[in-house]
Amino acid sequence: MGSSVDNRTIALISGANQGLGLGTTTRLAKEHGYLVIIESRNADAGAKVASSLQADGYEATSVQLDLDSEASILAAVKNIEEKFGRLDVLVNNAGTYQDRNDLTIYEKYSITFKTNAIGTATLTGTALPLLRKSKLPCIVFVLSRVGSLELNTQPELLWRQLDFQAYSASKAALNMIALSYARKLKDIGGLVNIVCPGRVATQMTAVPGGLSPYDAAKSVVELATLDKDGPTMTFTASDMDLHW
C-alpha cells in the first residue's frame, strides 16, 4: 500500500456495474478523480467496467460482492482492507424490486428486505472500521421517495396506486439504518446522507421518461463529494428536501 494510494479518495459503490451505480461510478472517477471500487454481484461484469475506466486513464478496480451473502460481504471488505487499508466513501446503491413479480407476500418481503435492508446494513457495518480510518468518511444511501412515511399519506401520489409495498417498506427501513450509522460516525465528523435521485430509466425500474442513469447520478455524486462542512443526516430528493 503506497503513499500514492493514501492521497487518493477511495470510494466503494455497490451495484456499480450498471444503471445508477455505473453513472455514479463514472462521474466520481472522471469528474472528481476518485479511485472507484466497482461492487458487482457478477465478478466479470464489475471487472469489465473497471477495465473500461482504466483504459480511459482513470483509477478503478472491482470486487465481487453479493448483498444476500454475509460471507461475500465479509470477504469483499477484507479484500478492500488488504488492498487499501481504508475507505473514504461508501455509496449504498444496490437494491432489488420484487413487487411486480409473481411471488407470495412472504417471498416478496423476504427477498426485498434481505437485499435492500439487511444486506446494505451489513455492508455498511462491516465497512465501518475502514471508514473510520478516513480523514472524512462519507456514506450515501440511495433511496426513493416511496420510502417517505409522510409522502405515503398523500393519496394523490402516483405510487399509491401501484404495488410498491415490500420495496417502499425496505426503503423506509433504510432511513433508520442510515441514521444509526450517522450516529456511529458523528464523533469523527463523518457525513451520512440519504438521496432520492428521481425517476431513473434503469433495467430494474423501467421508468418511462426517466432521467438517464448518468444524469440522475448528479445528486448522488454531490453528496459523495462533500467537504468537512457538508451536511449530514439529511433526506433529500434531487429537487427538494423530503419529510421522513
C-alpha positions in Angstrom: 0.0 0.0 0.0 1.9 3.0 -1.3 1.7 6.7 -0.4 0.1 7.4 -3.8 -2.9 5.4 -2.8 -3.1 7.2 0.6 -3.5 10.5 -1.2 -6.5 9.4 -3.3 -10.1 9.3 -2.3 -11.2 5.7 -2.3 -14.9 5.1 -3.0 -16.9 1.8 -3.0 -20.1 1.9 -5.0 -22.5 -1.1 -4.6 -24.3 -2.2 -7.7 -21.9 -0.3 -9.8 -21.7 -2.3 -13.0 -25.0 -0.9 -14.4 -27.7 1.7 -14.1 -27.4 4.5 -11.5 -24.4 2.8 -9.8 -22.5 2.9 -13.1 -23.4 6.5 -13.6 -22.2 7.4 -10.1 -19.0 5.4 -10.5 -18.3 7.1 -13.9 -18.8 10.6 -12.6 -16.8 10.0 -9.4 -13.8 8.7 -11.5 -14.0 11.1 -14.4 -15.1 14.3 -12.8 -13.5 14.0 -9.3 -10.6 11.7 -9.8 -11.7 9.2 -7.2 -10.3 5.7 -7.1 -13.5 3.8 -7.6 -14.2 0.2 -6.4 -16.9 -1.3 -8.6 -19.0 -3.7 -6.5 -20.8 -6.2 -8.5 -22.6 -9.5 -7.8 -21.2 -10.7 -11.1 -17.4 -10.6 -10.9 -16.9 -10.4 -14.7 -19.4 -7.5 -15.1 -17.6 -5.5 -12.4 -14.1 -6.2 -13.9 -15.3 -5.1 -17.3 -16.4 -1.7 -16.0 -13.1 -1.3 -14.1 -11.1 -2.2 -17.2 -13.0 0.3 -19.4 -12.3 3.1 -16.9 -8.7 2.1 -16.6 -8.4 2.1 -20.4 -9.6 5.8 -20.4 -6.9 6.6 -17.8 -9.0 6.6 -14.6 -8.3 4.7 -11.4 -10.7 1.8 -10.9 -10.9 -1.7 -9.6 -13.6 -4.1 -8.8 -14.8 -6.5 -6.1 -17.3 -9.3 -6.2 -20.0 -8.9 -3.6 -23.4 -10.4 -3.1 -25.6 -8.4 -0.6 -27.6 -11.6 0.1 -24.5 -13.3 1.5 -22.8 -12.3 4.7 -19.7 -14.4 3.8 -19.5 -12.5 0.5 -19.7 -9.1 2.2 -17.0 -10.1 4.8 -14.7 -11.3 2.0 -15.2 -8.2 -0.1 -14.5 -5.8 2.8 -11.4 -7.8 3.8 -10.2 -7.6 0.2 -10.6 -3.8 0.3 -8.8 -3.6 3.6 -5.8 -5.7 2.3 -5.5 -3.5 -0.8 -6.1 -0.1 0.5 -6.3 -0.1 4.3 -9.2 2.3 4.5 -12.3 3.5 2.7 -13.3 7.2 2.3 -16.7 6.9 0.6 -19.4 4.3 0.5 -22.3 4.7 -1.8 -25.1 2.2 -1.0 -26.8 2.0 -4.3 -27.6 -1.7 -5.0 -31.1 -2.9 -4.4 -33.9 -5.1 -5.7 -37.5 -4.6 -6.6 -39.7 -7.7 -6.4 -43.3 -6.4 -6.0 -44.2 -6.9 -9.6 -43.0 -10.5 -9.6 -45.3 -13.5 -9.2 -44.3 -14.2 -5.6 -46.1 -14.7 -2.3 -46.2 -11.8 0.2 -43.7 -13.7 2.4 -41.3 -14.2 -0.6 -41.6 -10.6 -1.7 -40.8 -9.2 1.7 -38.1 -11.7 2.5 -36.2 -11.3 -0.8 -36.5 -7.5 -0.8 -35.5 -6.9 2.8 -32.6 -9.4 2.6 -31.0 -7.3 -0.1 -32.2 -3.8 0.4 -32.1 -3.6 4.2 -30.2 -6.4 5.8 -27.5 -6.7 3.1 -27.0 -2.9 3.0 -26.8 -2.6 6.7 -24.3 -5.5 6.9 -22.1 -4.0 4.2 -22.1 -0.6 6.0 -21.4 -2.0 9.4 -18.7 -4.3 8.1 -17.0 -1.4 6.3 -17.4 1.0 9.2 -13.9 0.3 10.7 -12.3 1.1 7.3 -14.4 4.3 7.0 -13.3 5.4 10.5 -9.7 5.3 9.2 -10.6 8.1 6.7 -10.0 11.8 7.3 -13.5 12.4 6.2 -15.7 9.3 6.0 -18.8 9.8 3.8 -21.7 7.4 3.3 -24.5 8.0 0.8 -27.7 5.9 0.9 -29.6 5.9 -2.4 -33.2 5.7 -1.6 -36.6 6.5 -3.2 -39.4 8.9 -2.3 -41.6 5.8 -1.8 -39.6 5.3 1.5 -41.0 8.6 2.9 -43.7 7.9 5.5 -45.1 11.4 5.2 -45.4 11.2 1.4 -47.2 7.9 1.6 -50.0 9.6 3.4 -50.8 11.6 0.3 -53.4 9.7 -1.8 -52.8 11.7 -5.0 -49.2 10.4 -5.5 -48.8 8.0 -8.4 -47.1 5.2 -6.4 -50.1 5.0 -4.1 -51.9 3.3 -7.0 -49.0 0.9 -7.7 -47.7 -2.1 -5.9 -44.6 -1.0 -4.0 -45.4 -2.5 -0.6 -42.2 -4.5 0.0 -40.0 -2.1 -1.8 -41.2 1.0 -0.1 -41.1 -0.7 3.3 -37.5 -1.7 2.7 -36.6 1.9 1.7 -38.3 3.2 4.8 -36.2 0.8 6.9 -33.0 2.1 5.2 -33.8 5.6 6.5 -33.5 4.3 10.1 -30.4 2.3 9.2 -28.7 5.4 7.6 -29.5 7.5 10.7 -28.0 4.8 13.0 -24.7 4.8 11.1 -24.7 8.6 11.0 -24.7 8.5 14.8 -21.8 6.0 14.8 -19.6 8.3 12.7 -20.6 11.6 14.4 -17.7 11.5 16.8 -15.2 11.8 13.9 -17.2 14.2 11.7 -18.4 11.6 9.3 -21.1 12.6 6.8 -24.1 10.2 6.2 -26.9 11.3 3.9 -29.8 9.9 2.0 -30.7 10.9 -1.5 -33.6 10.1 -3.9 -32.3 10.8 -7.4 -35.7 10.9 -9.0 -37.2 9.0 -11.8 -34.4 7.0 -13.4 -34.7 4.8 -16.5 -32.8 1.7 -15.4 -33.3 -2.0 -16.1 -34.8 -2.5 -12.7 -37.3 0.3 -12.7 -38.1 0.7 -16.4 -39.4 4.2 -15.8 -40.7 5.8 -19.0 -39.3 9.3 -19.5 -36.9 8.9 -16.6 -33.5 10.5 -16.3 -30.5 8.7 -17.7 -28.5 7.0 -15.0 -25.6 9.3 -15.7 -27.8 12.5 -15.3 -29.6 11.1 -12.2 -26.2 10.3 -10.6 -25.5 14.0 -10.2 -27.4 14.3 -6.9 -25.7 11.2 -5.6 -22.2 12.4 -6.5 -22.8 15.8 -4.9 -23.3 14.1 -1.5 -20.4 11.7 -2.1 -18.0 14.6 -2.6 -18.9 16.8 0.3 -16.2 18.7 2.2 -15.9 18.7 6.0 -18.5 21.4 6.4 -21.1 19.5 4.4 -24.5 18.4 5.8 -25.2 15.1 7.5 -28.4 13.2 8.4 -30.3 14.7 5.5 -33.1 13.1 3.4 -33.3 14.8 0.1 -34.5 14.4 -3.5 -32.8 15.9 -6.5 -35.1 18.9 -6.3 -36.3 19.2 -2.7 -35.8 18.2 1.0 -38.0 15.3 2.0 -40.1 14.6 5.1 -39.2 11.3 6.8 
